[in-house]
Amino acid sequence: MTSELSKTFDPASIEAKWYSHWEETGAFRPDRPDAEPFTIVNPPPNVTGSLHIGHALDNTLQDIVIRYERLRGKDALWVVGTDHAGIATQMVVERRLEERQDKRTNYSREDFVQKVWDWKEESGGTITRQLRRLGCSMDWSREQFTMDEHFTKAVLKVFVDLYNDGLIYRDKRLVNWDPKLRTAISDLEVETHDVQGSFWTFIYPLADGSGDIRVSTTRPETMLADMAVAVHPEDDRYKDLVARGAKVTLPITGREIPIVADEHADPELGSGAVKITPGHDFNDFEVGKRAGIAPADMLNMLDADANVCQTADGLIPEDLVGLERFEARKRVVEMLKESGHLVPHITKTKKGEEQELDAEPRTIATPFGDRGGVVIEPWLTDQWYVDAERLASPPINAVKSGEIEIVPKTWEKTFFNWMENIQPWCISRQLWWGHRIPAWYGPSVLDGELRYDIPKAFVAMETAAVEAKAREYIPYDGADIVMAPSQSAALDAKGNGIGKTIHLWQDPDVLDTWFSSALWPFATLGWPDAEERVQKHYPNSLLISGFDILFFWDARMMMMGYYNMGERPWEKLYLHGLVRAADGSKMSKSKGNVVDPLGLIDQYGADALRFFMAAMESQGRDIKMDEKRVEGYRNFATKLWNATRFCQGYGIGASNTIKAPPARLAANQWIIGEVQQTVEALEKAMAELRFDAAANLVYHFTWDRFCDWYLELIKPVLQSDEDGPIQQETRDVAGWALDQIMVMLHPFMPFVTEELWHAQGDRKYDLILAKWPDPRAEVSKDATDAIDWVIGLTTATRGARNELGISPGEKLPAFIESPSPLAQGVIDRSSAAIERLARLSPITVGKAPSGAAMQVGTGSDVFIVPLEGVIDIDAERARLQKALAASQKEAKSLEGRLGNANFVERAKPEAVEKAKADHRFHLDEIARLEAALTRLG
């Protein structure tokens, strides 16, 4: 029994109702044990996060796929969860403490971590509530968190296994150090910005007093830790100095350092000589190693806060120690200037006069931390690393062989370029919040002596195993083993000799957040336990993610999948683009062009936003935000709402069949055929992950074929006073076709379709659990061709009327001299339909009278429609010619602008885009106006 719909479609009134219903009834859970599994996992958003427009795109695409596969009968599981987001979460909680004039270091590590858990319980569920508003049909009963107990077990196991297999190791290397957050960050978390800076040149005297060598730098403070000067091996200016082992004496510190030959030095840049600070520059680090300087011997001149500290050789003047790095820069320049070691930069003023500056002004590409927001410092420190090169081999081979498909394929080149040149992955972070590294340290045994200053690492998941490893390593029976809170505590309390007490301490660092999230496809299934669930849902079927986390997350999941599970994590990887502002620029808070998806949902409904995302997603291309399009898709939902109300008004309710009902009426056969074609095309688009094509298919079928044509074609039947078999057939077919729309559209617009599904009558099940369309019907080609012929004629006639300014409702006589058999049959049987839709009446088979006329056609048939007395021919011709001349003139002008390289290269991108759009518009106008003039004869 149908329930009468309100006159107005109000998204807000139905969204919360249906979502809570689906969740309460377990509609999102995989509950088909005998069905083929289909599994996807969501990229876990940060627990600190809130829904942004990128999340809306990413999760909409995933929900479309999971709802589609659920409708197709799969045992569909969409794994949901959040990431503990080490740096981001610790920042949030520390800021809360700062607001109360408090700080992290006022607490023990355990107490601070508890405060983070308290915050998580209180405020950490924002984004999961927002995902519900978007309509995401995730299995919330299995919601995951990367710090859950079972997940932590998986993380620690993977670390220990990798360590035991020689794939995790500890090393002293340069890292990207964030002085504000006091932690290492990855290359992928560094943002490069152009900053106005300076390029200084200094004199380094040769140690033997025979001359000097000049070096240039953008970071003069680092000269305090210089360890060499590099010149190119083929640079004739310096070959003698290299050959005789010459050294320079550094100003300020007095340190003597060698001149070395290395291809890193560019003879064409400055003096061709480069200062080498291996402890504070990534390129210099490699030069230093090639010059024979071991990382352990490289000098460090900065502490964790990026303040100057004393180097191991003690040569930095004490008045510089403790200075903040940029203050130290100013002071070093002043000292070098005072001592005569600064080479001034000579430039000319606008008046042509020479001017002396301390340095050459330059724009410098400068690294910043994406979260801390301060300049990143290359810093030499001991960290844990994964041998990513060895782990990268199986994923590379999988993509090359097609075992893993990347869509769109154009991203493969980028993938291979990164993976084939991958660097060791630094996985340790100097934080308190996160998975603490399962490594403990104790004293090394050297020459029978316990050396706490040279720690020995013991890696295991539990302290009992650590103690066993320590006892096995330290050959002293009966010693007590005590877990100290830190290395310093162990050193303070190590005892007076061998055989008494052995102190161990745990590594204070935690693991990089991306290390744990790399386990997401299998750890979320309960691995290393829950074998049955893992076997059923691993590998996953598909991963959808933004291209911007291809290396952060996707590639690392491939590595961990092959290492831990021995097979691919998913069959296919789909990479979508970014959502950009309307002008194509990247959204940012500083620009004020960020769009709030929740605001769009409040205004237009979740269905409209979801449909916009799908319709605009074109295989990895960025999406330009267009609120008018979102509004248009809300209107589309309203159109469907009103069409359903129309059907209800004529007794058309829910269908009781998946197979198409029997049909004799041409219009009914035609709509059944259209459903079949749409279903086939939609399945092909979804198989190819062509979201835009899929959305547009169901949109045009719903709006054009069903609402605009089919309902118009069957109106006379429904409005007939005679209620016979054809009327019942039509009600059955119309109700069935409307049901097929609900099912096909449901993945894109779940809320309005579920509401309309139930409004049409009593249902045995919710739409979310319905069955995918399967028309299984044979339709008469003659019948469908006839309807297509009428639609073609009507469309052509309406377009011609519009071009010539003829009223849409005015009936016009039409002549056809030699109708095709199809045309003759339609004219004989359906002249009333032609009159009602195309407004052509009467239709005469024969030659048209002479005089001005327009031609309209469908298929191979052409109709002549006399215009004498319908419009003022001369005035219309003059109007069209005037408009044509104006468009031709404007098109030519725009063509000239676009052909001017000066304009295209220098004008604002939005100005160039507008010119191109205007040019296309006027070309279309020219074609339209010329066609209209041709119609006039």
N, C-alpha and C positions, 0 to 999 in steps of 0.2 A: 504494500500500500504506500503510495507516494505521500510525502509530506510537503505541504505548500511552502515554497521558498519566499523569503521576503523580497520586496521589490528592489532593494539596494544590496549590493555585494559589499560586505564589511569584513575585510581579512582578519582584523583583530578579534572579532567575536568568535572565530572558528579555530584559530591557530592553537591557542593554549588548550582548548578543549580536546582537540584531536591528538596533540602530542602527548598529553598526560594519559589519554586513553590507550594509545599505542604502547607507551612505556609500561603502564600498569598491567596490560594484558600480555606482555612478553612478546609483542610482535617483532621486536628487533633481534630476538635470540635465534640462533640456528637450532631448529627443532625438527629437522628432517633427516634422521639417521641413515636412511637408505638412499638419500639423494646425493648427487655429485656436489662436493664442497666448493664453495667460492669464498675466498678469504682475502681481505685487504686490511691493512693497518693504517691508522692515521698518523701523519707526522706529528709526534706528540708536542703540543704547544707548551711553552714554558708555563709552569704553575703560577708565575707572576703575571701572566699575560691577560689581555682582554681582546675580544674579537676585532680584528682590523679587516680591511677590505681584501687583503691577500688571503687571510684565513677563509673569508667568505667564498672566494673563488675555489680555493683548494678543496674545501669540505663540500661545497656544492657538487663539484665534479665527482667526488667519491660517492656522495649520497645518490647521485643519479645512477651510477654504475651498480651500487649495491641493491638499490630498489629494483632496478631493471633485472638483475640476476635473480633476485628473490621472486619476482613475478614469473620468471622463466622456470621456476621450480627448483632452483639450486638451494643447497643448505648454506645460506649466505651468512657469513660472519664478518662484521666490521669491528675490529679491535680498536678500542678507544683508551686514551690515557693521557697523562701529562708528564712532562720532564721536570726533574728537580731543579734544573737550570742553576748550576752552582754559583757562578759569578752574579747573575741577575738577582737571584733570591737573597744571597748574602748581602748584596747592595741594598735591597729593599729593607731588610731587617736592620741593617746598620743605620740607615737613614732614620728609621723610626726611633732608634736609640738616640741619635744625634738631636732629634727634635725635643728630647727630654734631657738634653745636656748629659747624655750617657754615651758609652762607647763599648765596643766588643771586648776590648782588652781588660775591662773591669770584671769580666766573668771568666770562669774556667771554660775550656773548650766544650765540655759536656753541657754546661748550663747554657751556653750560647746556642748550641745545636738544639737544645730543648726549646729555646725561644723561637727558633726557626720553625720547628714542628708546630708550636702553638700558633704561629702566624699562618702556617699552611692550613691548619684546621679552621681558622677563623676567616681567612680571606683568600685562600688558594683555589676556590672553586668557581671563580668568576667566569672564566672562559668556558667551562663545561656547561654552565647554565646558559650561556649565550649560544653555544652550539645547538642546544635544544631549540632555541628560538628560531634558528635557521632551518630546523626540521631534520637535523642529522639523525638517521636511524641506526645509531651505534648500539652495540650490546653493552649497556651500562652495567649489567650484572657482572661483567668481567672487567670493569674499569681498572686500569693499571696506573701505577706511579713508579717511576724509576728508582725510588728509594724503598719500595715495598720489600718485605723480608725475603720473599721468594726471588725477587728481581736482584736484590743485593747478593744473594747466594750465587746466582748465575754470573754476575759481574766478577765476583771474587774468583770463582772457578775459572773463568776465561783468562783472567790475569795470571793466575798460577799456572795454568796449562801453557799459555804463551811463554811464560818465563822458563818453565821446564823444558820447552822445546827450543829455547834459544832465540825466541822471536820478540822478547821484551828484555831490555837491558838498561843499565844506568850509565850515563855518560856525561862528561863535562863538555858542553857546547854552548854556543850563543843562542839565546832565545829572545823572542819579543817580550820585553818586560814592561808591564804597566805599573809605573811608580805610584799611581793613585790607588789601584786595587792591590798592589804589592803581590802580583802573581804573574806567571808566564801566560801568554795567550798565543793562539795559533796564528799562522800567516793569514788564514781565512777570516780572522777576527780583527784584522788591521785594515783601516781605511786610509787611503792616501789623499791628502789635500794639498793644493798649491798654496804656499805661504811666502810672503815677501820676506826675503832674508838677505844675507851678505856672503861674499866670497873673499876671504882674507888670504894674503900671501905673506909668508914668513921667511926669514933667513935662518937656515940651520948651518952654523959654522962647521967646517971639517975639523975633526979632532986633532989633526996634526998641524993646524994653523995655516994650511996651504990654500985656503979659499973657503967657499961656502957653496951650499946648494939651496935652491928655493923651492918651497912647497906651498900649495894652496889648499884651502879647506873651507867648508861651511860650518865646521864644528871645532873651533879653535881650542875649546877646553879639553878636548880629548888628547891634545899633544902631551898632557901630563902623564899619559900612559903609552906614548909612542914606543915601539920596539924595533922599528926599522924604517928605512926609506927605500921605496921600490922604484926602479927605472926599467925601461924596456930593454931586453937583451940585445936588440939591434940598434939601440940609440947610441950613435957614435960619440955623443957628448959625454957619456958616462962610462964607456967601456973600460977606460983606464982605472977609474975609481973602483969599479967592481973587481977588476983583475987584481988590484993590489990590496983588496980587502979593506978599503977605506971606511972610516966611520965618521959620524957627525956627533957633535956634542949638543944636546938639547938645551935651549935657553930655559931658564927658570929651574928645571930639575937638575941639570948638569949630567944627565944620564948619557952615556955613550952608546950609540946604536949603529948597527951595520947598514951599509948600502947594498941592497940585494937586487938581482936581476929577476924580473917577473913580467910576464906578458900582460898582467893586469894594468900596468902603467901604460898610458896612452901618450906617445911622443908628441902628438898634435895638440894635447890639452895642456895649457899653461906652460910650465917649464919642462913638462914631461916627467917630473919626479913627484911621487905620491907618498905622503906620510902614512905609515902603517900602524894602526892601533888594533891588534887582533882581538883584544878583549872587549871592544866596543863597536865593531863594524863587521857585518857579515862577509863582505868581500875581503876585508883585511884578515879575518879569521882564517880564510882559506889560504891567503898569501903567506900568513904566518906559519901555517902548517907546512906549506911547501918549502919554506925557508928553514924548517927544522925546529920550529918552536913548538913544544908540546903544549896542549891545552892547559895542563896543570901549571905550566910556567908562565902563562900569559897574564899580564898585569891587569888588575881591576882597580879602577879609580872612583867607582860610584857604589853607594850602598843601595839598599832596597827602596829607599825613598828618592833615589837619584840625586843624592847629595854627595859631594866629594869626600872620599875616604882615603886614607893613606895606602899607597901601593906597597907591595911586599918588600921592595927595596928601600922603602922609607925616604924617598927623594922628593916628595911633594912638600913644599913649604907649609909649615903648620898653619899659617894665616889663611891658607886656601881650604884646608880641611874643614868640612862641615858646611861649606857654602852650597846653596842650591845650584843645580847645574847651569841655569841660565845666568845667575849672578856670577858664577865662576867664569863663564864665557866672557862677560864684560871685564872682569878683573884680569884674566889672562891677556886679553887684547891690550888693556892699559899697561900691563907690565912689559909686554913685548914692544909696545910703542916707546915706553920710557927707556928700554934698554937698547933701542935702535934696531930691533929685529923685525919690525913691522914694515913691509914694503907698501907705500901708499899707492892708491889707485888714482891715476890721472885721467880726468875726463874734461869735457868742454861744456861750458854753459851755453844757453841759447844765444848769447851774444858772441860766442866764439872764444871766450876767455878760458884759459886753463884753470881747472879746479882740482884741488887735492882732497881725496877722501880716504878714510881708513880702509875701506873695502869696496869692492864692486857690488852694486845692488843686483840681486838676482831673485827670480821666482824659483822656489825650491819645492820639489815634491817631498812632502813630509808625512811620515807614518803616524797615525793616531789610533788609539784603542777605540773600538766601536762602542764600548760601554763606559769605560773610564773617561773618555773624551780628552785625554792628555797625550802629549807626544810620547811615542813608544821609544824605549831605550834598548838597543841591543845589549844584552847583559850576559856575562859568562857565569854559568851556574850549573850545578849537578841536577839533572832531571832524568825522568824515566822516559824511554823511547820504545816505540814499536817498529820493528823492521818492516815498514810498509811495502818496501820493494818486493820482498818475498811473498807477502800476502796479496799483492796486486796481480800476480801472474794468473791465477785461476779466473778472476773476473775479466781480465783482458781477453783471455782465450774464449771465455763464454760469450762475450759480446761479438768477437770476431767470427765465431762459429754459428751465431744465431741462437745459441741456447738461451741467452737473455736478449730480448728485443728492446731497443731504446726507440721510443716514439716521441717526437719526430726523429727520423734517422739522422738529420743534420747535426744532432748533438753528439753523435759518435766521435767525430773528429776531435771535439773539445775533450771528451772523455779520455780518448787514447792519449792525447797530448799531455794531460795531467798525470794519468796513471803510469805512462811509460817514463815519465821524468820525476816520479814521486820521491819525496824526501822522507827521512825518518820522521815519524809522528811523535811529537812531544805530548805525552798523556798525563803528566803530573801538573797539578795546580796548587798554588800556595794559599789554600782556603781551609776553612773549618767545615763548611757545609758540602757534603758530597760523600762519595764512596771512598773511605780512607784506604790508602794503598796497603795491601796485605804483605808488607815487608817490615821485618824487624831487624835491628842492627845490634851487633855486639862487638867485642874487641877482636881484632885479627891476632893470630898467633904468629909472631915473627921471632925466630931464634929463641924459642922457649919463653917469650915474653908476651903478655897481653897488651895489645896496643889499641886503646880506646880512641886514640886520635886518628887511627886508620880503620874505620868501621868495616865490618864484614856483614853482608846482607843475608838474611834467612827469609825465604818466601814460602808462605803456607796460608791456608784459609783459617786455621785455628791456632791459638797460642800453644796448645799441647803439642801440635806438630812442630811449631817453631822451637819449643824447648827441646824436643827430641833431636832436631837438626843441630841445635847449638851444642848439645851434649856429645853428639857424634863428631862435631868439628873440633871442639875444645877438649884436648886429651887429658882431662883432670877429673878423676873419679871423686864423687862425693861433694862436688861444689854445689852450692845453692844457686838457683837461677831466679833472679828477681826482675820483674818488669818495671822499669823506671819510666817516669812520665816524659822524659826528654833526654837528648844526648848530654846536655849540660848537667842534668841531674845524675845521670850515670857516671859522668866524669867526677862529680863532686863526691859520690858515694861508692866508688868502685872498690874500696877496701885496700888493704895493705899488702896483698900478695896473692900468689897463685894458690888455688885450692880452697879459698874461702867463699866468696860470693861473686857470681857472674851477673852483671847488670845488662839487660837488653832493653831497647826502647823502639817503639813503633815509628815508622816514617810518618812525619806530621802532615804530609801532603795528601790531597785527594785526587781522584781521577778526573780527567777532562770529561765534561758532560757528554761529549759526542762518543766517548768510549762505551758508555753504558747504553746510549740510544742506538748504537750500532748493532746491539743484540735484539732489538725490538721485534723483528719478525718471528723469533722463536722463544725468547725469554718470556714474552707476553702469553705464550701458550703453556707456560709452566715448566719449560726446560730448565734444568736437566731432568726433572721428574715429569709426571703427566704424559707418559709415552703415547698413550692412545690419542690424546688430543693433539700432540705434536705431529704424530704420523698422519692424522687426518687433515690438518690445516697447514702443514708445512711440506713443500714450499707454498708461500702465499700465491695467489693468482695474479695479482697486479699491484703495483705501487704507483700512486699519483703524488707528485711533488712539484714544487716550483724549481725551475732550473737553478735558482740561486743556492740550493742546498745539495746540488749534485755531488759536490766533493765533501762538504760538511758531513753528510749523512748517507746519501744513496750509495756512493762508492764504498764507503766503510761498511755498510750492511752487506754488500757483496763480499768483501774480504772476510768478514766474520761469519757469514753464512757458509762459505766454502770451507773455512777453517774448522768451525765447530760442528756443522751438520753434514759436510761433505757434498753439498749440492747448493744450487742457486737459491737465493731467498725468495724470489718471485720470477714468474715467467716473463713479465713485461714491465717496463718502466716508462711511464708517461710523464713528460716534463712540460708543464704549462708556463706561460709567460707571466709578466707582472701586470697588475692593474695600475694604470697611470692616470694622471689628471687629464681633463678634457683636452688640453693643449698638447698632450703627449709627454709632458715633463714628469719626472719622478715625484711621487707624493712625499712630502716631508712637513713636519710640524713647523719648521722655520719658514717655509714658504706659505704656510697657511692653506694648503690645498689638499689636506687629508680629508677623506670622505669616511664618515662613520656609517658602517653597514647597519647598525641598530637603528640609527635615525632613518635610514631608507626603509627598513622594515616597518618602523612606526608609521611612516607616511604612506607607503605603497603596498606593504605586505611582504612576507617572506617569499611567497611564490613569485612575485614580480621580480624581486632581486635575483632569485635563483635562475629564473628563465633568462634574464639579461646576461648573467654570467655564462650560461651554457651557449646562448645564441652568439655571443661575442668571442667565445673561446675557439680559436682557429689554429690548432696544432702548434702551440708554442709561441705564437705571436702575442705581443703585449696587447692588453685591452685598454682602450681609452674610455674613461668613465663618462657616461652620458645619462644624466638623470632623466632627460626627456624619454629616452628609450625605456628606462625602468618604468616610468609612468605609462608608456605605451603598452607594456606587458601587463600592468595592472588593468588597463582597458581591455586587454585580450582576455584576462580572467573574467572581467565583467561581461564581455561578449558571450563567453561560454555559459556564464550564470544565466543571462537573459535567454539564450537559446534553450537551456534546460527548462526555464519557466515557460517558454513558448511551447515546448513539447508537452509539458504537464498540462497546459491549457487545452490540448487536443487528445488527452488521455494516453499519452505515450509515457510508459513507465519502464521499470527495470526489465531487462531481458532475462530469460531463463536458459539461455543456450550460449555456448562458446562458438559452436559452429553457426555459420550464417543461416538465417531462416530462409525457407523457400520463397522465391520471388518471381513474379511474372511481369510486373510493371517495369518499364524501361528505366525510370529514375531509380527504382529500388535495386535493380540489377547493377546499375551504374555505380551507386554508392558502395555496394558490396565489392565490386571490382576495385574501386578506389581504396577501400580499406585494405584489400589484399596487397595492392601495389605499395601502399604506404608502409604496411608492416614489413614487407620484404626490404624496402629501401631503408627503413629505420633500423632493422637488424643488421644490415650491411654497414651502415654508418656507425652503429655502436660497436660492432666487431673491429672497426678500424679506428675507434676512439675519435670520430669526427663529431664532436659535441655540437658544433655550430650547425652542421648539416642535419643532425638528428633533431635538434630543436626546431630548425626551420621547416623540416618535413612535417612534424606534428602541428606546428603553428599554421602552415598554409592549408593542410588538410582540414583542420578544425575551422579556421576562419573562412577560407575561400570555398573549399569543396562542400563542407557540411553546412555551415551557417548561411553563407551567401547564395549557394546554388541549390543544394539538395532541399533545404527547407523551403526555398522559394518554389522549386519544382513540384513539391508535394502539397503545397498550400491548397490548390484547387481540390485535390482528393480529400484532404482533411476537412475542408470547408463544405464539402458536398453534403446535401441533405440526406443522401442515400448512404446508409451505413451497411456496406456489404463486404464481401471477401477482400476486395482491393483495399478498402480502408483499413481492415484488420491487418492485412499483409503489410501495409505501409506503416501502421503503428508498430508492428513487430520489428520491421527492418529498421525503422528510425530509432526505436529503443535499443536495438542491438548495436547499431552504428554509434549511438551516443555512448554506450557502455565501452565500446572499443576505444573511443576517444579518451574516456576516463582512464583506462588502463595504460594506453600509450603515453598519455600526458602525465600520469602519476609520478614517474621518477623526477620530472622537472618541476611540477607544481603539485606537491602531495596534499596540501591542505584543502584547496578548493575542490580538487577531484574527489577526495574522501568525503567531503561534505555533500557534494552533488550525488555521489554514488549511493549514499544512504537516503538522500532525499527522494531518489527515484523509486524507492520501494523497499520492502523487507529483504534483507540479504542474509545469506548463511554465514558470510565471513566479511571481514573488512577488506577494503580495496587493496591495502598494502599486502594482503595475503591472497589476492585474486590470482587468476591464471592469465598468462600472456595470450594475446589474440591468436586464434587459429581458425580463420574463416572457413577453410576447406569447402569452397563453393565453386561451381562452374557457372559463368555468366555468359549471356549472349553477346558476342562481339557486335552484332548488328545493333542491339539495344544500347550498348555503351558508346558506340560510334555515333549514334543518333543524338545522344545527350551531349557528347563532346562537340558535335556540329552546332547544336543550338547555343551552347555556351560560347563557342568561338564566334558565331555570328553576333550574339549579344554584346560580347566584349568589344568587337570591332566597331559595332554601331555606336556604342556608348563613347568610345574613344573619338570617333569622327564627330559626333555631336559636340563633344567638349571642345574639340579643336575649332569648330566653326561657330560656337556660341549658341547652339540650338538647344532649346529646353529639353531636359531628359524625358519629360512626360509626354511630349508632343508626338502623336502618331504620324508616321511618314509612309507614303506609298512606296513600294519597292518593286523592281522589275528584275527578272532573271531570264535570260534568253535561252540558255541551254543547261538546265540543271543536271547535276550528276544523279545517278540512281538514288544515292543516299539523300541528296537534297530533295528530290521529288517525293521520296517516301515520307520524309519529315514534314514537308509542306502539306501532303495529303492527310497525314494522321495528326499532326501537332501544330497546325497553324495558330491555334489559340495560344499555345505556349510561346510561339514566336512573337505574337502580338503583345502578350503580357510582359515578356522579358525584354525583347529587343525593341518593342514599340514600333514594329513595322506592320502596317495594315492599310490597305489590302496588299497581298503579294500577288503579282501577276507574272505568269510564265509567258514570256514574250519580249519583244523588243521595246526598249524604253523610248519615250518621246525625246525629240531633240531639245537642247537647251542645257543650261548649267545644271550640274548634278554632282553628287559625290558617289564614290565607289566604296563598298564595304565587302569584305570577303571572309569566308571560312573554308578551310580546306582548299579544294580546287574551284569552288563556286564563288562567283562575283555578282553582287547585286548592285543595280543602279538606282540611286535615290534622287529623283528630281528635286531641285531646290528653288525653282521659280515660285515666288509667293511665300516661301518659307523664311528666307532672309533677304536682305538687300545685298545682292551679289557684288555690285560695284563697291559699295561701302566696306563690305567684308574683305574683298580683295585688297582694297587700299589699306585697311587696318593691318592685314597680315603682311603686306609688302613693307609697311613702315616698321613693324616689329622685327621683320626679318633683317632689314637693313641695319637696324640698331644692334641686333645680336651679332651680325657679321662684323660690324665695326668694332664692337667690344671684344669679340673673339680674336680679331686681328691684333688689337692693342695688347691683349693679354699674352698672345703668342709671342709678340715682340719682347715683352718683359721677361717671359720665361726663357726666351732664347738668349737673354743677356746674362752672361756668366757673372758679371758684376753684381746683378740683383740676386741671383740664385745663391751665390756664395756669401754675400754680405748682409742680406736682409735677414730679419728674424725668421726662424723656421716657421712660425705660425703665419707670417705674412706670405711666405712662399706657398705654404699649403693652401691658404685662402685663394691665392691667385690660380693655383692649379684647379681647385674646386670650381671657381668662377668660370674658368676656361671650359671645363667639362660641361658645366651648365649651359653655356651659350652654344656649344657645339650640339648639344641635345636639342636646344631651342631651334637652332637652324634646321635640323632634320625634321622636327615637328612642324615648323611653319612651312617648309617646302612641301611636305606631304599634304598639308591643308590646302595650299595653293593648287597643288596637282588635283585635289578632289574637286576644286571649283571649276577645273577645266580651263 
